[in-house]
C-alpha cells in the first residue's frame, strides 16, 4: 500500500486559522449561497466605489506590462511624497516604498527589523499573526475602554522603563480598526515625547486617516519624524481593497530599513502590479474630484455612525461616537446577566449566537487581542450601496451634515443590523 506523504509544516504556522476578517466574510457568503439572509458587518471592506477619475486612469494604463522598480514607480513615489507633504509631513520620493498592499509591507517590516513588536489591545487581527509567523516576540500593550482604547505616555513608560535600550516597534493605528477612535493633537504630542525618549520605532498605520469624519487627521510623524514610518494605501479611503496597493513613507534616517525591506521585496513579490501603480498616481495627486469624494464619504460614514451609536446608547450600551472609519467596538457587558441566562459568557459564543439567530455577522473581541471572557465585538458598518449613497450625498450641500433620515434611507443593512441585535438582546432568553 502506498504511504501517504507526511505533513511537514513550519511550527510557526501550525494551527494558525484563516484571518478572522476573511473567515467571517467567506462564512457569510456561504450562508448567503445557502439561501439565508445575512447582514455582513464582519469584513471591513470599503463600501464606496473607486473614484471615477482613478478608475479611468486604470483603464488607460491596462496595457502597462513591464516590471516596475522594486520600490515603486517613480511618478507614484513622487505623488505619495507630495500627498504627505500636503498633510505637513516632509518626505521625498526616495523614501517611499510601494507594495502589493500595506499588509505585505508590514509583514516584511517585521521580518527585517530586529526588535520586539508592541501591539495595543485591541488591534487589527493580522498584526499579531504576522509576528507569530515570523517568530517575533509580541508584547501586548494594555489599553482601557474608558480612555477609548488609546495608547498613553504612561503605558509606554511602564513598558520601557525597566529595559530602556531594547529595540521596539510599536504599531499605532488611528482612526483605529476595530473601534474607530483617533488621537487629538495634544495626545499625539505627549505620546511622541515619550516614544522619542525611549527611541521606540513607530509604524503609524494611517490607512483610515482620510476617513476622519471631520477631516482633521494628524500624523504622529509631525511630532516624531525621525522615528515614524507612515503606512497608507488605496484600500480604505479610495475604496480599492482588491487592487492591493500599499505605501510606506520613511524618514531619511531610516533609509537603511527601507533598503532592507526593498531587498526582501525583490526576492518575494518583485514589484507591485504596473497598471495599479499608474492608476494610483492619480489617486495620490488629489484634486477637486478626490476631495469631493472624500468629503461625501466622511459625511455618509458620520451619519451612519451617529444613527448606530444613538440606537445603541438608548438600548443601554456604554459607547462613545467614533472619530472616523467604519468600525465600532461595543461591549455587551451591561447585558452579561441576561446573556448568561442564554448560556453565553464569551465574545466568540456571543457572535456565533447572534449570527445564527439574527443573521447579523460580526467578529468577537478576542480576534482583536481582547480576553475571551470579555463581551466585546467588532462591527464594520459597511453593508450598504456606497455608490448609491454617494450619488444621494451629492444632492446635499457639502457644508451640511447628513441627517438620520439619510442614514436610514441609504445605510442599507447597517442600521437594520443594529436594530436586529438590540431586538435580540431585548427578547426572551428562553
KALINVEN-V946635 format. One record per residue. BURIAL is b if it has 24 or more other C-alpha atoms within 12 Angstrom, else e. D_CENTER is the distance of its C-alpha to the mean C-alpha in Angstrom with 1 decimal. Layout:
BURIAL|D_CENTER / BURIAL|D_CENTER
This chain:
e|50.6 / e|47.7 / e|45.3 / e|41.6 / e|39.6 / e|37.8 / e|34.1 / e|33.1 / e|29.4 / e|27.9 / e|27.8 / e|24.2 / e|23.1 / e|25.7 / e|24.4 / e|20.7 / e|19.4 / e|17.2 / e|13.5 / b|13.3 / b|10.9 / e|13.2 / e|16.2 / b|15.8 / b|15.5 / e|18.6 / b|20.4 / b|19.9 / e|21.3 / e|24.1 / e|25.1 / e|25.2 / e|27.4 / e|29.6 / e|30.2 / e|28.2 / e|26.3 / b|22.6 / b|20.1 / b|16.7 / b|14.2 / b|12.6 / b|10.4 / b|7.6 / b|9.4 / b|10.4 / b|14.0 / b|15.4 / b|17.6 / b|17.5 / b|19.8 / e|23.3 / b|24.3 / b|21.6 / b|22.6 / e|26.2 / e|25.6 / b|24.3 / e|27.5 / e|29.7 / e|28.3 / e|28.4 / e|31.4 / e|29.7 / e|30.3 / e|30.9 / e|29.0 / b|27.3 / b|27.1 / b|24.9 / b|23.1 / b|22.7 / b|24.9 / b|26.6 / b|26.2 / b|22.5 / b|22.2 / b|24.5 / b|22.4 / b|19.3 / b|21.5 / b|22.9 / b|19.6 / b|18.9 / e|22.5 / e|22.3 / b|19.8 / e|22.3 / b|21.1 / b|23.9 / b|23.2 / b|25.1 / b|24.7 / b|26.1 / b|23.1 / b|20.4 / b|19.2 / b|18.0 / b|16.6 / b|15.8 / b|12.1 / b|10.2 / b|10.0 / b|13.8 / b|14.3 / b|12.6 / b|15.0 / b|17.9 / b|17.3 / b|17.6 / b|20.6 / b|22.5 / b|21.9 / e|24.3 / b|23.2 / b|21.5 / b|17.7 / b|16.8 / b|13.8 / b|13.5 / b|13.8 / b|11.9 / b|8.8 / b|6.4 / b|9.2 / b|9.9 / b|10.6 / b|13.9 / b|15.1 / b|15.0 / b|17.0 / b|19.3 / b|20.0 / b|21.0 / e|22.9 / b|21.3 / b|22.1 / b|19.3 / b|19.8 / b|17.9 / b|17.9 / b|18.8 / e|17.6 / e|19.3 / e|18.4 / e|21.2 / e|19.5 / b|16.2 / b|14.9 / b|15.2 / b|16.4 / b|20.0 / b|22.7 / e|24.8 / b|22.3 / b|22.2 / b|26.0 / e|26.4 / b|24.4 / b|26.3 / e|29.7 / e|31.4 / e|30.4 / e|29.6 / e|30.0 / e|27.6 / e|25.0 / b|21.5 / b|17.9 / b|15.5 / b|11.8 / b|10.8 / b|7.3 / b|8.1 / b|8.1 / b|6.2 / b|4.4 / b|7.2 / b|9.6 / b|9.0 / b|11.5 / b|12.1 / b|15.2 / e|18.5 / e|20.4 / e|22.9 / e|20.4 / b|18.9 / e|22.5 / b|23.6 / b|20.7 / b|21.4 / b|25.1 / b|24.6 / b|22.3 / b|24.9 / e|27.7 / b|26.5 / b|25.2 / b|21.7 / b|19.6 / b|16.2 / b|13.2 / b|11.4 / b|7.9 / b|8.2 / b|6.4 / b|6.5 / b|9.8 / b|12.0 / b|10.9 / b|12.6 / b|15.2 / b|18.1 / b|17.1 / e|17.6 / b|14.7 / b|16.3 / b|15.4 / b|16.8 / b|18.4 / b|20.9 / b|22.3 / b|21.8 / b|22.1 / b|23.9 / b|21.3 / b|17.9 / b|16.1 / b|13.6 / b|10.8 / b|10.0 / b|10.8 / b|11.7 / b|9.3 / b|7.7 / b|10.6 / b|13.2 / b|12.7 / b|13.4 / b|11.1 / e|14.4 / b|15.8 / b|13.9 / b|14.2 / b|12.4 / b|14.1 / b|15.0 / b|17.4 / b|19.9 / b|22.7 / e|26.1 / e|27.0 / b|24.2 / b|25.7 / e|26.9 / b|23.4 / b|22.4 / b|25.6 / b|25.1 / b|21.8 / b|23.6 / e|26.3 / b|24.2 / b|22.6 / e|26.1 / e|27.1 / e|24.1 / b|22.4 / e|25.0 / b|23.3 / b|20.7 / b|22.1 / b|24.6 / b|24.4 / b|20.7 / b|21.2 / b|24.1 / b|22.2 / b|19.3 / b|22.0 / b|22.5 / b|18.9 / b|18.8 / b|22.3 / b|21.3 / e|24.4 / e|25.5 / e|24.1 / b|20.5 / e|20.8 / b|22.3 / b|19.5 / b|16.9 / b|19.2 / b|19.7 / b|16.1 / b|15.6 / b|18.9 / b|18.1 / b|14.9 / b|16.8 / b|19.8 / b|18.0 / b|16.3 / b|19.8 / b|21.6 / b|19.5 / b|19.7 / b|23.4 / b|24.2 / b|22.5 / e|24.3 / e|27.5 / b|27.2 / e|27.0 / b|23.4 / b|22.8 / b|19.5 / b|18.8 / b|17.3 / b|13.7 / b|13.5 / b|10.9 / b|8.2 / b|9.2 / b|9.0 / b|11.9 / b|13.0 / b|16.7 / b|19.3 / b|22.3 / b|24.6 / e|27.0 / b|27.8 / b|28.3 / e|32.0 / e|32.0 / b|29.3 / e|31.6 / e|34.4 / e|32.4 / e|31.9 / b|28.2 / b|27.3 / b|23.8 / b|20.4 / b|20.7 / b|24.1 / b|22.9 / b|20.2 / b|22.8 / b|25.5 / b|23.6 / b|22.7 / e|26.3 / e|28.0 / b|26.0 / b|24.0 / b|20.7 / b|17.9 / b|15.2 / b|14.0 / b|15.9 / b|14.8 / b|16.4 / b|13.7 / b|11.5 / b|14.6 / b|16.6 / e|20.4 / e|21.5 / e|23.9 / b|21.5 / b|21.0 / b|17.4 / b|15.2 / b|11.8 / b|12.4 / b|10.4 / b|13.1 / b|13.0 / b|16.4 / b|18.4 / b|20.1 / b|18.1 / b|21.1 / e|23.6 / b|21.7 / b|21.5 / e|25.2 / b|26.1 / b|24.3 / b|26.3 / e|29.4 / e|28.5 / e|29.1 / e|26.1 / e|27.3 / e|27.3 / b|24.6 / b|24.2 / e|25.8 / b|25.5 / e|27.8 / b|25.3 / b|22.4 / b|24.8 / b|26.2 / b|23.2 / b|20.5 / b|21.7 / b|21.0 / b|18.4 / b|21.2 / b|23.4 / b|21.1 / b|21.0 / b|24.7 / b|25.3 / b|23.6 / b|25.8 / e|28.8 / b|28.3 / b|28.1 / e|31.2 / e|33.0 / e|35.7 / e|34.3 / e|37.4
